[in-house]
């Protein structure tokens, strides 16, 4: 029953969680909290699926006689309750959830990390031949007519700005854009976006996972905007984003100053929405934490109950 309940919980959250977060008005007011909430719901779904895979095959007689006896009891219980075919199907589903799913996500994460590392090294090799360091800004300057700025992760990170950008904005505007890019590096936003893509691939048919990369990509931009605006001013940053709106020279790995959501970001910077109050922020953070803890608590209580019943019966 606990395994079935966790499967239902994971289904509801993976189908409805994305629309709830997407339509929530507070996410643009507290982007860092929204990032935490997105990942907490995703983690809750994954924990629920893995826990359901374990609990669906745990025999009610317990598992205190060793691992081989435990496996035999699991198979016997499934065959007794669901028949040979039904037991085999449920056992296969449990194996996929409890073992296959973690392996699948681990492989996706490793592939994403390797791909990002190779892309970064390849782009840095190209920059070493075409870009020059600028001591005034601390960035690498790339000769290109398009106004663009972006950052590349790594040891300390690298901020790249084009000569077109240096002509398009004044000193204050350029400083605001550089603050934005360095906020990406300081917040390790490349890790968050890479994690979102890694989590997206195995379960991309579920809305919560399908929308994850786009939503995290948007939210890290809002967070970097907030950090940069605190140092340079909201209107200065908004005017600079307008000059960078047509940037087309950034590599796939980079986090550029401007992107597809530039208009929405400019509107948000100019209107300066009211920050989320502390009670609201605490409540949302608590909800995300409870969502992650719930599958673990259910699993621990269920296994403890099975163990207690087995001990009493013996």
C-alpha positions as CSV (number, residue, x, y, z in Angstrom):
1,X,0.0,0.0,0.0
2,X,2.8,2.4,0.8
3,X,4.5,1.7,-2.5
4,X,1.3,2.2,-4.5
5,X,0.7,5.5,-2.5
6,X,4.2,6.7,-3.4
7,X,3.6,5.9,-7.1
8,X,0.3,7.9,-7.0
9,X,2.1,10.8,-5.2
10,X,4.9,10.8,-7.8
11,X,2.4,10.8,-10.7
12,X,0.4,13.7,-9.3
13,X,3.5,15.8,-8.5
14,X,5.1,15.1,-11.9
15,X,2.0,16.0,-13.8
16,X,0.7,19.0,-11.8
17,X,3.8,20.4,-10.1
18,X,5.1,22.2,-13.3
19,X,1.8,24.1,-13.9
20,X,1.6,25.1,-10.2
21,X,5.2,26.5,-10.2
22,X,4.9,28.0,-13.7
23,X,1.7,29.9,-12.8
24,X,2.8,30.9,-9.3
25,X,3.2,34.7,-9.0
26,X,6.0,34.6,-6.5
27,X,8.6,32.8,-8.6
28,X,9.8,35.9,-10.4
29,X,9.9,37.8,-7.1
30,X,12.2,35.1,-5.4
31,X,14.1,33.3,-8.2
32,X,16.6,31.6,-5.9
33,X,13.7,30.1,-3.8
34,X,12.0,29.1,-7.0
35,X,15.1,27.2,-8.2
36,X,15.2,25.4,-4.9
37,X,11.5,24.5,-5.2
38,X,11.8,23.2,-8.7
39,X,14.6,20.9,-7.7
40,X,13.0,19.9,-4.5
41,X,9.8,18.7,-6.3
42,X,12.0,16.8,-8.9
43,X,13.9,15.2,-6.1
44,X,10.7,14.3,-4.3
45,X,9.4,12.6,-7.4
46,X,12.6,10.6,-7.9
47,X,12.8,9.6,-4.3
48,X,9.1,8.5,-4.4
49,X,9.7,6.4,-7.5
50,X,12.8,4.7,-6.1
51,X,11.1,4.1,-2.7
52,X,8.0,2.7,-4.4
53,X,10.2,0.2,-6.3
54,X,11.6,-1.0,-3.0
55,X,8.4,-1.1,-1.0
56,X,6.4,-2.9,-3.8
57,X,8.5,-6.0,-3.4
58,X,9.2,-6.0,0.4
59,X,7.4,-9.1,1.8
60,X,5.2,-8.7,4.8
61,X,7.1,-11.5,6.5
62,X,10.2,-9.3,6.9
63,X,13.8,-9.8,5.8
64,X,15.8,-10.8,8.8
65,X,17.2,-14.1,7.4
66,X,19.8,-12.6,5.0
67,X,19.8,-11.2,1.5
68,X,19.2,-14.5,-0.3
69,X,16.2,-15.3,1.9
70,X,15.0,-11.8,1.4
71,X,15.1,-12.1,-2.4
72,X,13.4,-15.4,-2.3
73,X,10.7,-14.1,0.0
74,X,10.1,-11.2,-2.3
75,X,9.7,-13.4,-5.3
76,X,7.5,-15.9,-3.5
77,X,5.2,-13.1,-2.1
78,X,4.8,-11.6,-5.6
79,X,4.0,-14.9,-7.2
80,X,1.5,-15.8,-4.4
81,X,-0.4,-12.5,-4.6
82,X,-0.3,-11.7,-8.3
83,X,0.4,-15.0,-10.0
84,X,3.4,-16.0,-12.0
85,X,2.9,-13.5,-14.8
86,X,1.7,-10.6,-12.6
87,X,4.5,-11.3,-10.1
88,X,7.1,-11.2,-12.8
89,X,5.7,-7.9,-14.2
90,X,5.6,-6.3,-10.8
91,X,9.0,-7.6,-9.9
92,X,10.4,-6.1,-13.2
93,X,8.7,-2.7,-12.5
94,X,10.2,-2.7,-9.0
95,X,13.6,-3.4,-10.3
96,X,13.3,-0.7,-12.9
97,X,12.2,1.9,-10.3
98,X,14.6,0.9,-7.5
99,X,17.7,0.1,-9.6
100,X,17.3,1.1,-13.2
101,X,16.1,4.6,-12.5
102,X,19.1,5.7,-10.4
103,X,21.5,4.1,-12.9
104,X,19.7,6.0,-15.7
105,X,20.0,9.3,-14.0
106,X,23.6,8.7,-13.0
107,X,24.4,8.0,-16.6
108,X,22.6,11.1,-17.8
109,X,24.5,13.2,-15.3
110,X,27.9,11.8,-16.3
111,X,27.1,12.3,-20.0
112,X,26.1,16.0,-19.3
113,X,29.2,16.6,-17.3
114,X,31.5,15.1,-19.9
115,X,29.8,17.0,-22.8
116,X,30.0,20.3,-20.9
117,X,33.7,19.8,-20.1
118,X,34.6,19.0,-23.7
119,X,32.6,22.0,-25.0
120,X,34.2,24.4,-22.6
121,X,37.8,23.2,-23.4
122,X,37.1,23.5,-27.1
123,X,35.7,27.0,-26.8
124,X,38.5,28.1,-24.5
125,X,41.1,26.9,-27.1
126,X,39.3,29.1,-29.7
127,X,39.3,32.1,-27.3
128,X,43.0,31.8,-26.6
129,X,43.7,32.4,-30.3
130,X,41.1,35.1,-30.9
131,X,40.4,37.0,-27.6
132,X,42.6,39.3,-25.5
133,X,42.5,40.0,-21.8
134,X,41.4,43.5,-20.8
135,X,42.8,44.6,-17.5
136,X,40.3,47.4,-17.0
137,X,37.3,45.1,-17.0
138,X,39.0,41.8,-16.1
139,X,37.3,40.1,-19.1
140,X,38.4,38.6,-22.3
141,X,37.6,40.9,-25.3
142,X,36.5,39.2,-28.5
143,X,36.6,41.2,-31.8
144,X,33.0,41.0,-33.0
145,X,30.5,43.6,-34.1
146,X,27.5,42.1,-32.2
147,X,27.1,43.3,-28.7
148,X,27.4,40.2,-26.5
149,X,28.7,39.1,-23.2
150,X,28.8,35.7,-21.6
151,X,30.6,33.6,-19.1
152,X,32.3,30.2,-19.2
153,X,32.6,28.1,-16.1
154,X,35.8,26.5,-14.9
155,X,38.6,27.4,-12.5
156,X,37.5,30.9,-11.5
157,X,35.4,31.2,-14.6
158,X,35.9,33.4,-17.7
159,X,33.8,36.4,-18.7
160,X,33.9,37.2,-22.4
161,X,32.7,40.5,-23.9
162,X,32.7,41.6,-27.6
163,X,34.1,44.9,-29.0
164,X,30.6,45.5,-30.2
165,X,29.4,45.4,-26.6
166,X,32.0,47.9,-25.5
167,X,30.9,50.3,-28.2
168,X,27.2,49.8,-27.5
169,X,27.0,50.7,-23.8
170,X,28.8,53.2,-21.6
171,X,31.0,52.3,-18.7
172,X,28.2,52.0,-16.2
173,X,26.2,49.7,-18.6
174,X,29.2,47.5,-19.3
175,X,29.9,47.2,-15.6
176,X,26.2,46.1,-15.0
177,X,26.5,43.4,-17.6
178,X,29.8,42.2,-16.2
179,X,28.2,42.1,-12.7
180,X,25.5,39.9,-14.2
181,X,27.9,37.5,-15.7
182,X,30.0,37.3,-12.6
183,X,26.8,36.6,-10.6
184,X,26.4,33.5,-12.8
185,X,29.9,32.3,-12.0
186,X,29.6,33.1,-8.2
187,X,26.2,31.3,-8.0
188,X,27.5,28.3,-10.0
189,X,24.5,28.6,-12.3
190,X,26.2,26.5,-14.9
191,X,25.9,23.6,-12.5
192,X,22.2,24.2,-12.0
193,X,21.5,24.4,-15.7
194,X,23.6,21.3,-16.4
195,X,21.8,19.4,-13.6
196,X,18.4,20.5,-15.0
197,X,19.3,19.1,-18.4
198,X,20.6,15.8,-16.9
199,X,17.4,15.4,-14.9
200,X,15.3,16.3,-18.0
201,X,16.4,13.5,-20.4
202,X,15.3,10.3,-18.7
203,X,11.8,11.5,-17.9
204,X,11.2,14.2,-20.5
205,X,7.7,12.9,-21.2
206,X,6.6,14.1,-17.7
207,X,5.7,17.9,-17.5
208,X,7.8,18.5,-14.4
209,X,10.9,17.2,-16.0
210,X,10.0,18.5,-19.5
211,X,9.9,22.1,-18.4
212,X,12.8,21.9,-15.9
213,X,15.7,23.1,-18.2
214,X,13.8,26.1,-19.6
215,X,12.5,27.2,-16.2
216,X,15.9,26.8,-14.4
217,X,17.5,28.7,-17.3
218,X,15.0,31.6,-16.9
219,X,15.3,31.7,-13.1
220,X,19.1,31.8,-13.0
221,X,18.9,34.8,-15.3
222,X,16.5,36.5,-12.9
223,X,18.8,35.8,-10.0
224,X,21.8,37.2,-11.8
225,X,19.8,40.3,-12.7
226,X,18.9,40.8,-9.1
227,X,22.6,40.6,-8.0
228,X,23.7,42.9,-10.8
229,X,20.9,45.4,-10.2
230,X,21.9,45.7,-6.5
231,X,25.3,46.9,-7.6
232,X,24.6,48.9,-10.7
233,X,20.9,49.9,-10.6
234,X,17.8,48.2,-12.2
235,X,17.3,50.8,-15.0
236,X,21.0,50.8,-16.0
237,X,21.0,47.0,-16.3
238,X,17.6,47.1,-18.2
239,X,19.0,49.6,-20.7
240,X,22.1,47.5,-21.2
241,X,20.1,44.3,-21.9
242,X,18.3,46.1,-24.7
243,X,21.7,46.8,-26.4
244,X,22.5,43.0,-26.0
245,X,19.2,41.7,-27.2
246,X,20.5,40.6,-30.6
247,X,23.5,38.7,-29.4
248,X,24.2,35.6,-31.5
249,X,27.9,34.8,-30.9
250,X,27.5,32.9,-27.5
251,X,28.3,29.2,-27.4
252,X,25.8,26.6,-26.2
253,X,27.6,26.1,-22.9
254,X,27.8,29.8,-22.0
255,X,25.3,31.9,-19.9
256,X,24.8,35.1,-22.0
257,X,23.7,38.4,-20.7
258,X,20.7,38.5,-23.0
259,X,18.5,35.8,-24.4
260,X,15.0,34.9,-25.5
261,X,13.4,36.2,-22.3
262,X,15.1,39.6,-22.5
263,X,11.9,41.6,-22.8
264,X,10.3,40.0,-19.7
265,X,13.5,40.6,-17.8
266,X,13.6,44.2,-18.8
267,X,10.0,44.7,-17.7
268,X,10.7,43.0,-14.4
269,X,13.8,45.2,-13.8
270,X,11.9,48.4,-14.6
271,X,8.7,47.6,-12.6
272,X,10.8,46.3,-9.6
273,X,8.3,43.8,-8.2
274,X,8.0,43.7,-4.4
275,X,10.2,41.0,-2.7
276,X,8.6,38.0,-1.1
277,X,8.0,38.6,2.6
278,X,9.8,36.4,5.1
279,X,6.8,34.3,6.3
280,X,5.9,33.5,2.7
281,X,9.5,32.6,1.8
282,X,9.8,30.4,4.9
283,X,6.5,28.6,4.1
284,X,7.6,27.9,0.5
285,X,11.0,26.6,1.6
286,X,9.4,24.4,4.2
287,X,7.0,23.0,1.6
288,X,9.9,22.0,-0.6
289,X,11.8,20.5,2.3
290,X,8.7,18.5,3.4
291,X,8.2,17.3,-0.2
292,X,11.7,15.9,-0.3
293,X,11.5,14.3,3.1
294,X,8.1,12.7,2.6
295,X,9.1,9.7,0.5
296,X,12.0,9.0,2.9
297,X,9.8,9.2,6.0
298,X,7.2,6.9,4.4
299,X,9.8,4.4,3.4
300,X,11.5,4.3,6.8
301,X,8.1,3.9,8.6
302,X,7.0,1.2,6.2
303,X,10.2,-0.8,6.6
304,X,10.2,-0.3,10.3
305,X,6.6,-1.6,10.5
306,X,7.5,-4.7,8.4
307,X,10.6,-5.4,10.6
308,X,8.5,-5.0,13.8
309,X,5.8,-7.4,12.5
310,X,8.4,-9.9,11.5
311,X,10.1,-9.8,14.9
312,X,6.8,-10.2,16.7
313,X,5.7,-13.1,14.6
314,X,9.0,-14.9,15.2
